[in-house]
Amino acid sequence: MADPARAAKLAQRIKVVVAEALGRRIKDPRVEAITVTDARVTNDLQHATVYYTVFGDEVAHSDAAKALEKAKGVLRQEVGRNITVRLTPTLEFVADQIPVNASNLEDLLREAKRRDAEVAALAAGAKHAGDADPYKSAQEIDEDDFDEEELDLSGDDDLDEDAHR
């Protein structure tokens, strides 16, 4: 098992080597729109996963995937020449979904901002359901509010103070 830091450095180097090889060594026009975004290497340094994005529609995505599968051997050979490990790792190419997820997230944020603006517009013209200040101020409180004479507890014959202790 290799050190995870060494695996991360190797992954970074593989990402650079594959990106350069796509531009320099592979003459397939289907790989021109490919951008290598990330690479990950297992801790035993035997397998590398290379993430890529493609600018274009679904046809361009499928063509790029086919071109990468066809060029996998040449790219692995380039990686083997440019890194210093005993065994050259196998390469696996995975389409990166981050741009798609980012655009979906931007759409959700745009929708939330629009709804917040609608709520703010409704709140600007809203009025209170009751008084604007529902709490009584100190000037409005009369001493008549606290008269005990008005309280009539004589109607509660069932109340037995000793029974509830």
C-alpha positions as CSV (number, residue, x, y, z in Angstrom):
1,M,0.0,0.0,0.0
2,A,1.3,3.4,-1.0
3,D,1.0,6.6,1.0
4,P,-2.3,8.4,0.1
5,A,-0.3,11.6,-0.4
6,R,1.9,9.7,-3.0
7,A,-1.3,8.4,-4.7
8,A,-2.6,12.0,-4.9
9,K,0.6,13.3,-6.4
10,L,0.6,10.4,-8.9
11,A,-3.1,11.2,-9.8
12,Q,-2.2,14.8,-10.5
13,R,0.7,13.7,-12.7
14,I,-1.5,11.3,-14.6
15,K,-4.1,14.0,-15.2
16,V,-1.5,16.3,-16.7
17,V,0.1,13.5,-18.8
18,V,-3.3,12.4,-20.2
19,A,-4.3,15.9,-21.0
20,E,-1.1,16.6,-22.8
21,A,-1.2,13.3,-24.7
22,L,-4.8,14.0,-25.8
23,G,-3.7,17.3,-27.4
24,R,-0.3,16.1,-28.7
25,R,-0.3,12.4,-29.5
26,I,-3.9,11.5,-30.3
27,K,-4.9,12.7,-33.7
28,D,-8.6,11.8,-33.4
29,P,-10.8,14.9,-34.0
30,R,-13.4,13.5,-31.5
31,V,-11.0,14.2,-28.6
32,E,-10.6,17.9,-29.4
33,A,-13.5,18.9,-27.2
34,I,-12.4,16.8,-24.2
35,T,-11.1,18.5,-21.0
36,V,-9.5,16.4,-18.3
37,T,-10.9,17.6,-15.0
38,D,-9.6,15.1,-12.4
39,A,-7.8,11.9,-11.8
40,R,-7.9,9.5,-8.9
41,V,-5.5,6.6,-8.2
42,T,-6.2,3.7,-5.8
43,N,-3.8,3.4,-2.8
44,D,-2.1,0.4,-4.3
45,L,-1.3,2.5,-7.5
46,Q,-2.7,-0.1,-9.8
47,H,-5.8,1.6,-11.1
48,A,-6.4,5.2,-12.2
49,T,-9.8,6.8,-12.9
50,V,-9.6,9.9,-15.2
51,Y,-12.6,12.2,-15.2
52,Y,-13.3,14.3,-18.2
53,T,-15.9,16.7,-19.6
54,V,-16.9,17.3,-23.2
55,F,-18.2,20.5,-24.8
56,G,-21.1,19.7,-27.0
57,D,-24.3,17.7,-27.3
58,E,-25.0,14.0,-26.5
59,V,-23.5,12.9,-29.9
60,A,-20.2,14.6,-28.9
61,H,-20.3,12.9,-25.5
62,S,-20.7,9.5,-27.0
63,D,-18.1,10.1,-29.7
64,A,-15.6,11.3,-27.1
65,A,-16.2,8.2,-24.9
66,K,-15.6,5.9,-27.9
67,A,-12.5,7.8,-28.9
68,L,-11.1,7.5,-25.3
69,E,-11.8,3.8,-25.2
70,K,-10.0,3.4,-28.6
71,A,-7.0,5.5,-27.4
72,K,-6.8,3.9,-23.9
73,G,-3.7,1.9,-24.8
74,V,-1.7,4.8,-26.3
75,L,-2.6,6.9,-23.3
76,R,-1.6,4.2,-20.8
77,Q,1.7,3.9,-22.7
78,E,2.3,7.7,-22.4
79,V,1.5,7.5,-18.6
80,G,4.0,4.7,-18.3
81,R,6.7,6.7,-20.0
82,N,6.1,9.8,-17.9
83,I,5.7,8.5,-14.3
84,T,8.1,6.6,-12.1
85,V,6.3,3.7,-10.7
86,R,7.0,0.0,-11.1
87,L,3.7,-0.9,-12.7
88,T,1.8,1.4,-15.0
89,P,-1.8,1.8,-13.6
90,T,-4.8,0.8,-15.7
91,L,-6.8,3.7,-17.0
92,E,-10.6,4.1,-16.7
93,F,-12.3,7.1,-18.2
94,V,-15.5,8.5,-16.6
95,A,-17.5,11.4,-17.8
96,D,-17.5,14.1,-15.1
97,Q,-21.0,15.1,-14.0
98,I,-20.0,18.2,-12.1
99,P,-20.9,20.7,-14.9
100,V,-24.3,19.2,-15.3
101,N,-24.9,19.2,-11.5
102,A,-23.6,22.8,-11.3
103,S,-26.0,24.0,-14.0
104,N,-28.9,22.3,-12.2
105,L,-27.9,23.9,-8.9
106,E,-27.7,27.3,-10.6
107,D,-31.2,26.8,-12.0
108,L,-32.5,25.9,-8.5
109,L,-30.8,29.0,-7.0
110,R,-32.3,31.2,-9.8
111,E,-35.7,29.8,-9.0
112,A,-35.3,30.4,-5.3
113,K,-34.2,34.0,-5.9
114,R,-37.3,34.6,-8.1
115,R,-39.6,33.1,-5.4
116,D,-37.9,35.2,-2.7
117,A,-38.5,38.3,-4.8
118,E,-42.2,37.4,-5.1
119,V,-42.5,36.9,-1.3
120,A,-40.8,40.2,-0.7
121,A,-43.2,42.0,-3.1
122,L,-46.2,40.4,-1.3
123,A,-44.8,41.4,2.1
124,A,-44.2,45.0,1.1
125,G,-48.0,45.6,0.5
126,A,-49.2,43.5,3.5
127,K,-50.9,44.9,6.6
128,H,-51.1,43.5,10.1
129,A,-54.1,41.2,10.8
130,G,-54.9,43.0,14.1
131,D,-53.5,46.1,15.7
132,A,-50.1,47.2,14.6
133,D,-48.9,47.0,18.2
134,P,-50.8,44.2,19.9
135,Y,-49.2,44.7,23.3
136,K,-50.7,47.2,25.8
137,S,-48.4,50.0,26.8
138,A,-47.8,51.1,30.4
139,Q,-50.2,54.1,29.9
140,E,-53.1,52.0,28.8
141,I,-53.1,49.7,31.8
142,D,-55.7,50.7,34.4
143,E,-55.8,49.7,38.0
144,D,-59.3,48.5,37.3
145,D,-57.8,45.6,35.3
146,F,-56.5,44.1,38.5
147,D,-59.6,44.4,40.8
148,E,-60.2,41.3,42.7
149,E,-63.8,42.2,43.5
150,E,-64.8,41.3,39.9
151,L,-63.6,37.8,40.3
152,D,-66.4,35.4,41.3
153,L,-65.1,32.1,42.6
154,S,-68.2,31.3,44.6
155,G,-69.6,29.2,41.7
156,D,-67.0,26.5,42.1
157,D,-68.5,24.3,44.7
158,D,-66.5,21.3,43.5
159,L,-63.2,22.9,44.5
160,D,-61.8,21.2,47.6
161,E,-58.4,22.5,48.6
162,D,-57.5,19.5,50.8
163,A,-58.4,16.9,48.2
164,H,-55.8,18.2,45.7
165,R,-52.7,18.1,47.9
